[in-house]
Amino acid sequence: MGGGLVWMLNGCGYAPVSREEQAAAEREVRADGRARVPPGQQVIRKLKDMGGERGNSDPAALSLRLHGRVRRPLELDYRALLEGPVEEQSLDVHCVTGWSALGQVWTGIPLAELADRAGVLSTARHVVFEAAHGYTANVPLREALAPQVLIAWRLNGDPLAHAHGGPVRNVVPDLYFWKSAKWLTGIRFLAEDEPGYWEVRGYHNHGDPWKEERYS
């Protein structure tokens, strides 16, 4: 990893792990055969605050819509989300800017469970995550319904901090972290792809970290 990125991470208070820890992480292999650390990524010790215009932090104000190509459109409040089935998963996240935070423990409900409640139609092929101030991120349906994709409200045992998207965000760990929308307000199921906020501004439409799909 280049010295410029290490300087940037240290300067922002997000110290990289030691060279030995970085090398050990890079030697690890996932169950799917891919390296645990994607190419070009520096492991840091805690999730970095990536900024953005923040949404409402009050759980009591949450209204999460599931709509589009579904049989039963839903509008869920915070209490309805917590009714479960709740899962706790240790997940790695990878930012397009070059950092990875490994083994972050997220608590939430699998998106696949919510999709089942809403009755996603067979014509749906894509998902758009909708968030505060018009932010959107698009993900292919097959990847969005993977078991490790969560609608999360806790991180490492604590309520999800406002800076990290609280009260609720989606977590799609196998794509770059901009696909995990903070301050989530809606989940829309579509037949056709609809590029999101960053995708129409030059970011890659898919965003696979192992293929370094950063920009189009």
Secondary structure, DSSP 8 states (H G I E B T S, - for coil): --HHHHHHHHHTT--B--HHHHHHHHH-B-TTSSBSS-TT-EEESS------------GGG--EEEEESBSS-EEE-HHHHHTS--EEEEEEEE-TTSEEEEEEEEEEEEHHHHHHHHTB-TT--EEEEEEGGG-EEEEEHHHHTSTT-EEEEEETTEE--GGGTTT-EEE-TTS-GGGS-SSEEEEEEESS----TTGGGTB-SS--GGGT--B-
